[in-house]
Structure formats: C-alpha cells, structure tokens
Amino acid sequence: MKPVFDPVTLAIPFFILAIILEIVLTRLKVARAHYETRDTMASLAMGLGSNVAGLLTAGVVVAATLWSYQHRLFDIPMTAIWAWVAIFLIEDMIYYWFHRLSHERRFWWAAHVNHHSSQHYNLSTALRQTWTGGIAGTWVLWLPLAFLGFPPAMIAIQKGISLVYQFWIHTEVVGRTPRWFEAVFNTPSHHRVHHARNPRYLDRNYAGILIIWDKLFGTFQPELDEEACRYGIVKNLSGFNVLRVFCVMAIVPPKRGLPAFVVEQDQIEFLLHEVNVRGMYVELNETHADGMVRIELTLLPDEAERVWQALLATKLALRSLPLTVSGPDALGASPV
C-alpha cells in the first residue's frame, strides 16, 4: 500500500548516493567501513527481490488493512499533530515486537535471517531484506493500527519513515552519537550490537527508531569498547550466491542446546577461546551476584557428541570448573 507521499521511494536516491559515498570515503581511507563486492551485490539483489516479492502479497495486505479500517473503533484525523505523535510511538513499539518475535520464533526468523547473513556491516547491509516477510504474515502485527482508526495511508507513511531512519544506522563510519541521543534513539552503535554474533550481543537491541523499548523490556545491550562486534549469523554462509542467501534457513540447520553450567568470571576468557577454536557456539547469560556466570552452549544437531567431548576436554583444562550439568546422557555422554 503506497500513499501519495512515500518516504522509501523518495529516499532511494539518497540510499544509493550514501552507499557510494561510504565506499569512496573508505577507499580514500577517510572513513572506516568494510565492503566486499560480491557481498554488496548480494545485498542489493536481496533488496530488489524484496520489492518484487512484496508485490505477490500486496493485495492480501491491502485488503486486510482496509477491512480492519472499515471496522475501526475511532476516526483518527491525518491532519492532527497528536495523531502523528501517537502513531509514531505505537508503530515504533509494534516494530520492536515484530523484530523481537522475528528473532525468538523460528518461523519468523526464517523470514528475517537473510538480513543478518552478511559478515560485513555497511550501508548496503540495510538493503539486504527478506523475500518471504509477506508470506510469513509478519504484517498482521500492524493491523491493530487500522482497527484503532489510523488511516491506512498514515500507517504506510509511518512505516516508511521507520524504514528510512533505519538505513543510516547500518554503518561503522559513525562511532557514538551524543549521549542524550544514544539514550533515546537507535543509533549505529546500538544496531551494530544487534547485528553482531558475539555471544554477549546476540538477540539484543531490537529497536526501530527509539531504543527506549529495549531498555523498557530488558533487551538492551550497549556496545563495549573491549569487545568488537563480529557480524553474521552463528553458522555463516560460505558464499555470496543470492539464492543461498535467500535459502539460508534451509542451508543452515537449526541450533541444538547443550547442558548449561556455571563458571567463574576469570575462567570465561579461556573458555571462550577454547570453544571458538573447537567451532562451538557459546552464549553467556546473566552474571550472578556471587561472580558466577551461567553459560549455555548450542550447536548444530550432528555435532552434539563431538562438541560434548570437546567440552569435557575444556573442563579438564580448567580443572576447577564447577559444573551444574543436567541431561548429558541425552547426548550420549556421561556426566563429569
């Protein structure tokens, strides 16, 4: 559904010029950004394909939105300033929950993972969009806006504003913005964390425009100077074929959990080194008051036994590791 004023269409020339400028500044060593030609072309192809794929479900989305609006509870005028303030806040919170569910629910993650599949983080990454969002039905979360009484054109405009805003935060060129801005808005620093695959950064900072939702709902994680972001997904793709990017969920098997255990703070660095060398994926959960940290390991299904044996070897190396393991027999291993 495209209104007379379409922020995304108007912003396309800016998107292209900004990407070219970032590349030029990088080549001149004026700015810090990492581009790989094949990766950039894959991102652009995914963006183009997303627009084409969107046409396939546009009729259903428009029909459902118009039906919701016909049964609206209130008549909200597009000319009222308070209405624009209201839809800005409500739509941004809806985006937060859409984004969070797209990470926490596998069916929607299958439609979103493409956006995270690049191992580079630059402005072209913003254009690496899904082809299956319409089929997955993620758009249903915005129907309540029409049911409340916001005109469909108003909803489309606000969604476009949000999408345009999120373009500029896909960059390493901008470090940190002023503290007051970082406190309220989603920024390149906050979004770098979201795209990182470091265990500490996984599944954090789902914000669209306002970072306050992450702070309110407990998913905020600041970027740390001592831990640089490593981009991509847990099991990265090995090529740049756009069809492989599109089919990433079919290529990358689902994760499987290993038993959780607890280690002391001073053992974490060694443990992370060991599991990275052995090809495992480790996730750090909350730090406890007693200085202990809960650790969870996940891995590809066919690696369970091999990784468990590697973990036991790591435990022997740590020696003093206090395990609180449960359920290792399911993996064909014996508890320590």
Beta strands, then each sheet from edge to edge (+ up, - down):
strand 1: 256-257
strand 2: 261-264
strand 3: 281-287
strand 4: 292-299
sheet 1: 1+ 4- 2+
sheet 2: 1+ 4- 3+
end
